[in-house]
Amino acid sequence: MRAVFLDRDGVLNRSVVRGGKPYPPASVSEVEILPGVGEALQKLKKAGFMTIVATNQPDVARGTQTREAVEQINDFLMAELELDETMVCYHDNTDACRCRKPLPGLLVAAAEKYGIDLSASFMIGDRWRDIDAGSSAGCRTILIEYGYAERAPSIPPDLKAKSLLEAAKWIINNQNL
């Protein structure tokens, strides 16, 4: 089994950018699915990939967001898009968990649950944490480039793309390399 792991905010839905840093929407009413996302996911599913969201939501641990609000957003995206699973890390950096990206815990857990071959899979994200997690898990990686004011990934991504649709087309054309 092969999968495309997707960060949520900035890949599927628009992030709220303040001071050059991306933040998640606060509620379902603020969720805006990015252009081309539905088409991209359809293409990936048709090519035989599982589509699994792997998202950090540390605002829950920080007390600035409720778990219920995060789950409502995830449920909305699951209902609207062709997604197989949503895996969430609710921890903050100080919690020292294995699931918080840049550690690969969410991807490894999904691989164990579904029998996914991580070396034949991809991680798509808009931040260095996503790319580092994908690299650590043995996936090929794609960075959706927004020019955020933060550090670069430890290992350069296999591709820098402008959208999930561009990334999906590249995956389909390069899946057997």
Summary of the structure (lengths in Angstrom):
residues: 177
radius of gyration: 14.7
end to end distance: 16.3
largest distance: 43.7
contacts: 598
relative contact order: 0.21
helix: 38%
strand: 22%
